[in-house]
Amino acid sequence: MEKLENKYARRYLRRVRALLPCSRREKKPITLSLSESLADFLEEQPEADYAAIQERFGNPETVAAMCIAETPMPRVLKEIRIRSRVWRLAVAVALLILLSWAGYVLYTQHSIESEVYNGHYVDTIHIISRTDD
């Protein structure tokens, strides 16, 4: 597969690829076929812009929907559920990292404030008792 030189064709292909709710392995033949079709179109019209590509192939949502329509529905639903779970897991991990960091910052701030007394850093306090003998 040769790389598309036209930036509008690359953007169009990326958009279609992003809209497909399937694994990379399943996206590869679809995007390869679309890339070849785009390359053939660009040979005829090398200066085509995004609007011309959409006029010829349809908007990316329509192309992705046609590809999804050809895929068995249970597989599409499974891929959507997997994406949803991965997204939720990523958000949960990000929140856990954020809360851990915030806890560390608060703990550090509290420990620094508890070691400072009257504007001076206090390492230890020694109490000396006086005897009046």
Protein Blocks (a to p, Z undefined) as FASTA:
>chain_A
ZZdfblklmmmmmmmmmmpccdfklmmmmmmmmmmmmmmmmmmmmmbcfklmmmmnopfk
lmmmmmmmmpcfklmmmmmmmmmmmmmmmmmmmmmmmmmmmmmmmmmmmmmmmmpgghia
cfbdcddddddZZ
